[in-house]
Amino acid sequence: MAQQEQALHHPAPPVHPVDEKPAAKRLLPAALQHIAAMYAGVVTPPLIIGQAVGLDTAGRTRLIAASLLIAGLATLLQTLGIRNFVGNRLPFVNAASSAGITPMLAIAETTAKGHQLPAIYGAVMCAGVFCLAIGPFFGKLLRFFPPLVTGVVITLIGVTLMPVPVGWAQGGDKQAADFGSMKNLALAGFTLLVVLLIQRFTKGFVKQIALLIGLVVGTLAAIPFGMASFESLRSAPIAALPTPFSFGPPEFQPAAILSLCIVMLVLMTESSAGMLALGEICERKTTGATITRGLRTDGIATLLGPIFGGLPTSAFAQNVGVVSLTRVRSRYVVALAGAVLLVLGAFPVLGAVVSLVPMPVLGGAGIVLFGSIAVSGIRTLSEAGLDDSSNIILVAVSLGAGIIPLAAPTFYSGFPAWAQTVLGSGISAGALVAVTLNLFFHHLGTRSSSRAAVLSAVSPGSGTQIP
């Protein structure tokens, strides 16, 4: 009786949306929505690298299975965490990043046949060690990422990734005869229309899974027109657990290691930006410790992944878009998605079911996803003190620097290889410029006024605060 009275006088504190555990009937569809949004991005790096080094279908299947398995483990580590050591405990998806494809292809081209994957994996493991070594310093630099800077970065994540769903909407394969055909564009447009209609005329949980419904309806619509291929389902093995060093022991080449360490800096920047973006979207403060734990998870996954055939691991921006669009902010939804990725990695035949979704269908849904990320950045910028002329210049120049690789892909072709790697990513280029200009306008030589200016750029409800 006394305990009941005490409970009445001291009710349990409300659970933050990030820590909510939805009912099973809501948990699984929300998790599958994350899987559908990210699946093509997870399998793309191993598929491209596997083809470049001459792997047969069975070898590429093993490479893809390893990528899914490592993505699942890394995502579970991020969302659930282990004490205060790893895991940012946000609805954060980790998987093989496409940013490392170009330098890994360069390693493959300059390495003797039979040694290509071992050289790539040796460099990836060193990049993981590099991430673990410098990751804690990224967390300590958080004070240089006020909403003025994070708003630019979040906006650029959405804008610079927009060519991805546009390519998917056209068919995905630029070499295909029907790339950009009207039937592909019509299917993408139909999928987009389904998502929009559900958003307009439904509410509650159905509205939250509009993206998943759009993907299912779009895939069903594609079947009568022969646009949904079942070949991958017929050829996929039922079970294929990856074995350690099945592609050979790692080899350590200095040039390859240097290029992948530079890539790791880019991935760490993008991963930090993803955590800051989720902090804003989920209304949970992203601290330096949060970023340190998150980057430590990236480093561990990147270091240990190559043992089973994994590639450099980083944040998946499209899943930030899913959280922003659906407002389902529970980390347990994404943790379940990580568990599903584990199962898909262990049973490739199940992964092939997900791959039935045609590229144009993914493209129609992806336009909503990546566009919603850009909107999140614009919303952050709208509360970041843009009535100040210095802040306007900072945002204008940073956005311009981030859009250069999109507008002119060969702009940096005369620069050294390491500079092309960093500046060729609009996200990292815009982030570097934004941080540098923030230092110039608000920190260097103007201590008192800069502190006030930066603080004024932090909105009251912002997930990012100045320590």
Buried (B, 14 or more C-beta within 10 A) or exposed (E): EEEEEEEEEEEEEEEEBBEBEBEEEBBBBBBBBBBBBBBBBBBBBBBBBBEBBEBEEEBBBBBBBBBBBBBBBBBBBBBBBEEEEBBBBBBBBBBBBBBBBBBBBBBBEEBEEEBBBBBBBBBBBBBBBBBBEBBBEBBEEBEBBBBBBBBBBBBBBBBBBBEBBBBBBBBBEEEEEEBEBEBBBBBBBBBBBBBBBBBEEBEEBEBBBBBBBBBBBBBEBBEEEEBBEEEBBEEBEEEBEBEEBBBEEBBEBEBBBBBBBBBBBBBBBBBBBBBBBBBBBBEBEBBBBBBBBBBBBBBBBBBBBBBBBBBBBBBBBBBBBBBBBBEBBBBBBBBBBBBBBBEBBBBBBBBBBBBBBBBBBBBBBBBBBBBBBBBBBEBBBEBBBBEBEBBEEBBEBBBEBBBBBBEEEEBBEEEEEBEBBBBBBBBBBBBBBBBBBBEBBBBEEEEEEBEEBBEBBBBEEBBBBBE
